[in-house]
Amino acid sequence: MLHSCWDATSQKPRDLYIGHYLPQPINQMKQADFALSSVLDPQAYITSLVNGYMVSSALFAATASGVFEALRNGAKTPGELAEMLSIRVPEGLRRLLYALVGMKLVTIDPEGAVALAPAMRRFLLRDSESSMTAAIQHHHRHSYRHFEALAQRVADGPVAEDADLYDTLAGSDAEYELFLKAMNGFSVGVGEKMAQMLDLRDARLIFDIGGGGGQVSLELLCALPLARVKLFDRSESLNFARTTIGQRHADRFSCIAVDILALWPEPAEKADLVILSAVLGDWDRDTIRTILHNAWMSLRPGGRLIVSETLLDDDRVGPFAARLLSLYVFLLTQGGDNYTEKEWRAILADAGIGDVQVIRSSESGVRDMLICSKPADGAGSAIR
């Protein structure tokens, strides 16, 4: 039976989207925000959570079937859309469109034609600079099935064939490219925020280790016109990263194919700045230690290492987005997790890395940062 959210005052059904019942942006939510006293209608709130899978499934279906792209040039009736998209069951499309209206993604006029909601347009069209299409497709095609098995995984732990997302995706060029596009989307603003919040003017050589699709590298190159950036990652990522950077910065950018999970030889040319952006949280503690060794060894004396991750609060309960991310890496990675500031300091100290400054910025939409300064005498070693 479909549970609906009923407005007792107007005796009309409320729109079925969780945002009605979340009291503040999801990445700022803490344990107290879930107290029943903070929710106007606890039953309706829980019902909206029950219906949450329908909301995401409707978004996934609309993206996969091309609904938003078909509305690029203006409003269409359900019949017109069915013909454009070769939909064999127009009634199913009509119901999907009305759900999208309730989700505030499209609008509907008195004649029944639907159009992209103006505020959503730049996020739902695939060629927009702010497009979230790749992220939506990544969650649909790569993550959703794992969450369907969450109860079993909580009881039994991840299974071997689900353990390495990267190797699985690398088996398909199309799926790996989609993954890199999604990761670039999740990283928008990270490099720019680093350059804004930290004085990086002395960074002439930057190593972006595990840089994936190159979004952070691109933003650093734009913000620091005198810097060179070397991106280190598996070979499958490099051509995509070069495309991300483009010709404008090609003379200051290079890629090196490496296994970031294995110990490296000491590089002849060391970096002023090393970036680990959303890398360490995907791996177990031993692997983190190896990656940190490579990063610290690659850094010149007096240089800085920036670890960019989404930190948990000290009580490990919030922020809510970090808790969801912790579930994500539990299901899709080998031993990954999110950590508190205290836990990160201990992880870094165990790797021989001290002098850590923490900047919390996840509430502004980008990841938090741990800035580690290497002593001028080069002291510290990630493998002892």
Secondary structure, DSSP 8 states (H G I E B T S, - for coil): -----EETTTTEE----GGGT-SS-GGG--GGGGSGGGSS-HHHHHHHHHTHHHHHHHHHHHHHHTHHHHTTTS-B-HHHHHHHTT-S-HHHHHHHHHHHHHTTSEEE-TTS-EEE-GGGHHHHSTTSTT--HHHHHHIIIIIHHHHHTHHHHHHH---GGGS-HHHHHHT-HHHHHHHHHHHHHHTTTHHHHHHHHS--TT--EEEEET-TTSHHHHHHHHH-TT-EEEEEE-HHHHHHHHHHHTGGGGGGEEEEE--TTS-----SS-EEEEEEES-GGGB-HHHHHHHHHHHHHTEEEEEEEEEEE--B-TTSS--HHHHHHHHHHHHHSBB----BHHHHHHHHHHTT---EEEE--GGGTS-EEEEEE--TT----S--
